[in-house]
Amino acid sequence: MNKTASLGVAGIVALSLLSQANSSVLAAPAPPPANAIHIRGTVQKLAGQLLIVGSVRGPLQVQLAPNAKVLLVVPSDRAHIKDGTFLGITSVPQAGGGQRAVEVHIFPESMRGAGEGSRGWDWPGAGKAGSKMTNGTAALSKMTQSKMANGTVSSKMAPASKMTNGTARRQGNGSTLLVQYKTSAQTGSQSITIPPGIPIVTFVSGQLSDLKPGSHVFVLASRQPNGKLTAARVQVGKNGLVPPM
């Protein structure tokens, strides 16, 4: 994965089943470092704490921290997006203005605040215009009803994308969220259309043994002065799922 999210970036899992052990693993991570690199690919090998990932740039070696956390990415659905839910949404501009989601990840309560805010993203399908990630909290009850003229959401994908993490407010027809975010450095909101059929995922705790050859991963890595890549957290799709971040 290339540069700069929230988790950046979720079978349907009842979050109430998360144990205290899971909660410690799923605690909100520290903000990504300035030199963060997104690595998307498949596990080739795990040797001790050295993870080798096959990516579009070729095999990449990532040294995992001794206490590295593994997050399993599992399917969820929009029924789990409720008032107050903390979300991360990758979005692209849509015709006529506004943003159109290309994926949604639902954070467990223990990860509330992870990557909060809105920033440029590197979603692979965004094209030259780039993408955006927004992380924030859902406030569905405050949205007014909004509906496209034909009552449907266009399936056309715009070339640019964006990730926004914040507080989401769903419109009456359930197709649009207002994602609000507030940090010491950033306060704002983003209205995002959620078309049918896009990936919606959540996270449960995993372990290093889940990093099996062929598993799809998303790694937020740091490049050290000596050129080596390191990481403290890995997201891995369960049962062949590709993390949609």
C-alpha positions in Angstrom: 0.0 0.0 0.0 1.2 3.5 -0.7 1.3 6.6 1.3 -1.0 7.7 4.0 -5.4 5.9 7.4 -7.5 5.1 9.4 -8.0 1.6 9.5 -7.6 3.9 7.7 -9.2 1.1 6.8 -14.8 -4.7 8.6 -19.1 -13.0 8.4 -21.1 -10.3 10.3 -19.6 -10.2 13.8 -21.5 -9.1 16.9 -19.1 -6.7 18.6 -20.6 -7.6 22.0 -18.8 -10.9 21.7 -15.4 -9.3 21.8 -13.5 -10.4 24.9 -11.4 -8.2 27.1 -8.4 -9.7 25.4 -9.8 -8.6 22.1 -10.3 -5.1 23.4 -6.6 -4.8 24.3 -5.7 -5.8 20.8 -8.3 -3.6 19.2 -7.4 -0.4 21.1 -7.3 2.7 19.0 -3.8 2.9 17.5 -1.6 6.0 17.6 -1.8 8.3 14.7 0.1 7.1 11.6 3.7 8.3 11.4 4.5 11.0 8.8 6.5 8.5 6.8 3.7 5.9 6.8 3.6 3.6 3.8 0.5 1.6 2.8 1.3 -2.0 1.7 -1.4 -4.0 0.0 -0.7 -7.5 -1.1 -0.6 -11.2 0.0 1.5 -12.9 2.6 4.4 -14.9 1.0 6.0 -15.9 4.3 6.2 -15.1 8.0 9.6 -16.0 9.5 9.5 -15.0 13.2 8.6 -11.3 13.1 9.7 -10.8 9.5 6.7 -10.6 7.2 7.2 -10.9 3.5 4.4 -9.4 1.4 3.9 -9.9 -2.3 2.8 -6.5 -3.7 2.5 -4.7 -7.0 6.0 -3.4 -6.2 7.4 -6.9 -5.8 8.1 -8.7 -2.5 8.4 -6.4 0.5 10.0 -7.3 3.8 8.4 -5.8 6.9 9.8 -6.2 10.3 7.0 -6.6 12.8 7.3 -5.1 16.3 7.7 -7.7 19.1 4.2 -6.8 20.3 2.7 -6.4 16.8 -1.1 -6.6 16.7 -3.0 -8.5 14.1 -6.6 -7.4 13.1 -8.8 -9.8 11.2 -11.0 -8.0 8.6 -14.4 -9.7 8.4 -17.6 -8.9 6.5 -20.3 -6.7 8.1 -23.3 -4.8 6.6 -25.0 -1.4 6.8 -27.5 -2.7 9.5 -24.5 -2.3 11.9 -24.2 1.4 11.1 -26.2 2.9 13.9 -26.4 6.3 15.6 -23.0 6.9 17.3 -21.1 4.2 15.3 -17.5 5.1 14.6 -16.7 4.6 11.0 -14.0 4.9 8.4 -15.0 5.5 4.8 -13.0 5.7 1.6 -14.8 7.9 -0.9 -14.5 9.4 -4.4 -16.1 12.5 -5.9 -19.4 11.8 -7.6 -21.1 13.5 -10.5 -22.9 16.6 -9.3 -20.7 17.1 -6.3 -20.2 15.4 -2.9 -18.5 12.1 -2.2 -19.3 8.5 -3.0 -18.2 5.7 -0.7 -16.2 2.8 -2.2 -15.8 1.0 1.1 -16.9 1.3 4.8 -15.2 -0.1 7.8 -17.0 -0.2 11.1 -14.7 0.2 14.2 -15.3 -1.7 17.4 -16.1 0.6 20.3 -12.6 0.0 21.7 -11.1 1.5 18.5 -13.2 4.7 18.7 -11.1 7.7 17.6 -8.7 5.7 15.4 -7.5 8.0 12.6 -10.3 10.5 13.3 -10.4 13.2 10.6 -10.4 13.5 6.8 -7.3 13.2 4.6 -6.1 12.2 1.2 -5.9 8.5 0.6 -4.4 6.1 -2.0 -7.3 3.8 -2.8 -6.0 1.7 -5.8 -9.1 2.3 -7.9 -9.0 6.1 -7.6 -7.0 6.8 -10.7 -4.9 10.0 -11.2 -7.1 12.2 -9.1 -6.4 10.4 -5.8 -8.7 9.5 -3.0 -9.9 10.5 0.4 -10.4 8.7 3.8 -12.8 10.0 6.5 -13.0 8.6 10.0 -15.7 9.7 12.4 -19.0 9.0 14.4 -22.5 8.3 13.1 -25.3 10.6 14.1 -28.1 9.2 12.0 -31.0 10.8 13.8 -30.0 14.3 12.7 -30.0 13.8 9.0 -32.8 15.1 6.8 -34.2 12.9 4.1 -32.4 13.1 0.8 -33.1 11.0 -2.3 -31.9 11.0 -5.9 -34.5 11.8 -8.5 -34.7 8.3 -9.8 -34.6 6.8 -6.3 -31.4 4.9 -7.0 -27.7 5.5 -6.5 -25.6 5.6 -9.7 -23.1 2.8 -10.0 -20.6 4.9 -12.0 -17.3 5.2 -10.2 -15.7 8.6 -10.2 -11.9 8.7 -10.7 -10.9 10.3 -7.4 -11.2 8.9 -3.9 -11.2 10.2 -0.4 -11.2 8.7 3.1 -13.2 10.4 5.9 -13.3 9.2 9.6 -15.8 11.0 11.8 -19.4 11.0 13.1 -21.9 9.7 10.5 -25.5 10.8 10.1 -27.6 8.7 7.7 -30.2 10.4 5.6 -33.8 9.2 5.6 -33.5 6.9 2.6 -30.4 5.3 4.2 -28.2 6.2 1.2 -26.1 9.1 2.6 -24.1 9.7 5.7 -22.9 12.9 7.2 -19.6 12.0 8.8 -18.4 14.4 11.5 -14.9 14.5 13.0 -13.2 16.6 15.6 -9.6 16.5 16.8 -7.2 19.0 18.2 -6.1 19.8 14.6 -9.2 19.3 12.6 -13.0 19.8 12.9 -15.5 19.3 10.1 -17.9 17.0 8.4 -18.3 15.2 5.1 -21.5 14.1 3.4 -21.0 10.7 1.7 -23.3 8.6 -0.4 -23.3 4.9 0.4 -24.3 3.0 -2.7 -25.5 -0.6 -2.5 -23.0 -3.4 -2.9 -19.9 -1.8 -1.7 -17.6 -3.6 0.8 -18.6 -3.1 4.5 -16.2 -4.7 7.0 -15.3 -4.7 10.7 -12.4 -5.9 12.8 -11.8 -8.6 15.3 -8.6 -9.5 17.0 -6.3 -12.0 15.4 -2.8 -13.5 15.9 0.4 -13.9 14.0 -0.7 -17.4 13.0 -3.4 -15.8 10.9 -0.7 -14.4 8.6 -0.8 -17.5 6.4 0.7 -17.6 2.9 -1.8 -16.3 0.4 -3.7 -14.2 3.0 -4.5 -10.7 1.8 -3.1 -8.0 4.1 -3.0 -4.2 4.5 0.0 -3.0 6.4 0.7 0.5 7.7 4.5 0.5 7.7 7.2 3.0 8.5 10.4 3.3 6.5 13.4 3.6 8.8 16.6 5.7 8.1 18.3 2.5 7.0 15.6 1.8 4.4 14.0 -1.1 6.3 10.2 -1.3 6.7 8.7 -1.8 10.2 5.1 -2.1 11.4 3.2 -2.5 14.7 -0.1 -3.6 13.2 -1.3 -5.8 10.3 -4.8 -6.1 8.9 -5.5 -9.5 7.3 -8.6 -10.6 5.6 -10.3 -13.7 7.1 -11.2 -16.6 4.8 -9.7 -15.0 1.7 -11.3 -11.6 2.2 -9.3 -8.7 0.7 -9.1 -5.7 3.0 -10.9 -3.0 0.9 -8.9 0.0 2.3 
